[in-house]
Amino acid sequence: MPRISTVALDAANPQQTKLFAAVKNKLGRVPNLLLSLGKSPAALKGYLDFSDALASGEALTAEQREIVALAVAEANGCEYCLAAHSAIGKSVGLSADAIAAARRAGGDDPANRAVARFAQAIVQTRGRVDDASLDAFRAAGFDDAAVAEVVAHVSLNVLTNYFNNLAHTEVDFPAAEPLDGHASDGAACSTGCSVA
């Protein structure tokens, strides 16, 4: 059961209404994450502005941005974000195998594997990535702009992972495929975050 309720669109204040209208115009609907985060218009606006700014970045492809989101959601055990970014990943061209590989920080594509591994290393070390991890990311063809964008995308996704894990946001995307015959271990997520 959600611990933070969603804002009812017909009960939204003017600031919330404006933000939700922008989301609906862009996505065709307002996902539960944003309806809950919208309890604070400042939090929702900050998230949307940061997300929009990163979407215009040039150091990572749309697929690689989703790979970061999937790797971070897996590391943080966020079932909501795993479901959302599995669906979004498919929409930007990631195959089911590529989505699973991103969650495992593996796969056949060296650049995508490097992105996933670097993102998970940032999460696991709380940003204190060792020289070997940074060197491996650079050796895969990435520059300092890509380092900055991966860190920024990790930060954006940690925000949504932590919010969903705390809020027990009701998942309104198709459930993410289990890895190796079982769901994500949900290390940072109580059973209330799991997809029913």
N, C-alpha and C positions, 0 to 999 in steps of 0.2 A: 504494500500500500504506500502511495506517495507520502512523503513527509513534508513536502512543500507543494501546495496545490497550484493548479494552473489558473491563470487569469481568464475569466469568461470574457469572450470578445465583446459581448453586449454590455458588460459591466466595466470595461476598461476606461481609464481616465484619458483625457485628450492626449497626453504624452505617450501613453501606452498604445492608444489607437493609431497614432501616427507611425510608431515603430512597427507595430504588427501589420499595418497596411503595406509598409515597405517590404517586409518579409514576404507577405502573401503575394505581392506583385512579382517578387523575384523567384519564389519557390512554388507558388501556386497554392500554398497552405502555410499554416504556422505550426511547426512541430511542437510537441509537448515541452521539449527542452526550453524553447524560446518563450512559450507561454508561462513557464515556471520562472525562468530567469527574469522575465518581464515584470515580476513582482517589484523589482527595482528597475525603473526605467534607466537609471544611470548604468547599472550593470549590463543591461541588454544593449544599450547604445554603445558602451565601451566594447563589448564583444563584437557587435556588428561592424563598428568602425575598424577594429583590429582585423577582423576577418576580411573585410573588403580591401583593406590596404595590402594584406598578404596575398590576396587573389591576383593582384596586379604585379606581383614579384616576377622577376625574370630568371632567377637562378635555378628554380625548380619547375618541372612540368606539372600540369594538373594531376597526372597520374602519381608523380612523386609526392605531391602535397597530400594525396590520399594515402599513400604508403606511410608517410609520417603519422597521419591520424590513426591508421590501423595499428601500427607498431606501438604507438603510445597507449592507445585504448587497451591493447592486449597486456602491455606492461602494467597498466593501472587497474586491470580487471573491470573495465566499464562495459557492461553488456549493452547499454543504450548506445554508446558511441561505436561499439563493434557493429551493431545492427545498422546504425545510420551510415557509417562510413563503408560498410560492405555494399550497401545500396548505392551510395554516391560513387564509390569506386567502380562499380559496374557501369554506371552512367557515363564515366569518363574513359571507359575502355579497358579496365582491368578485368582479366578473366578470374574465374573462381580459384584457379591455381595461383595466380598472382596475388590475390587477396589473402589466401592462406599463407603464402610465402612471406608477405609483408608482416603478418601477425607473428610468424616464426622468426622474422629477421633473416630470412634465407632466400632461396630462389636461384634461378639460372641467370638472370640478368645482373651483371656485375654492378652497374650503376644503381639499380633499384635495391639490390641487396645492401650496398654500401649506405644508402639513405636510411633503410630500415634499421640496420645495425647501429648507425650513428645516432639515430633518434632514440633507440632503446638504451644506448649507452648514456645519453644525456639524462634520461629519466632515472636509470638505475644508479647513476653516480651523483645525482642532483646537480648536474652541470660540471662536475669535477672530472671531466673526461681526460683519460691519460693520453700521453703523446702518441702511443701506438694507435689508439682509436682515431685520433685526429689525423695522423699520417695516413692511415688506411682510407679514410674518407677522401682526403686530398688525392691520394694515389688513384682513386677511381675517377678522377677528372674534375673534381669539384674545387672551387676557389673559396675565398673568404666571404664573398657575397652569399654563396650557398651555405656556408657555416652559419652565417647570421640568420638566413631565412629558415634553416632547419631549427635553430634554437627558438626563433619566433613562433614557428608552427608548433613546436613542442609545447611552448608556453600557452598558446591558444588552446591546444587540446588538453593540457593538464587542467585548465580552467573548466572546460566542459566535463571532463572525466570526474574531477573532484565534485563539481556541482551535482552531476547525476548520481554519483555514488552516495553523496550525502542526502540528496533529495529523494532518492528512490524513484526517479522519474519513470512514469509508465512508458514503456517502449512502444512507439507508434510507427515502427519500420519492421519489415520482415526480419525475423531472428537471424543472427549470424550463424553460418554453418559451424558446427563443432569442429575442433581440431583433433585429429587422431581419435575420433570416436567419442570425444567428451567435450563438454562446453568449456569455455575459458575458466580457469581456476578461481577467478574473481578475487584475487589476492587483496584488492583494496575495496571490494564491494561486498556488502552483506547480501544475504539471500533475498532481501527486499529489492535488490537491483536486478535480479534475474528475470529473464523473459518467462512469462508463465506459459 
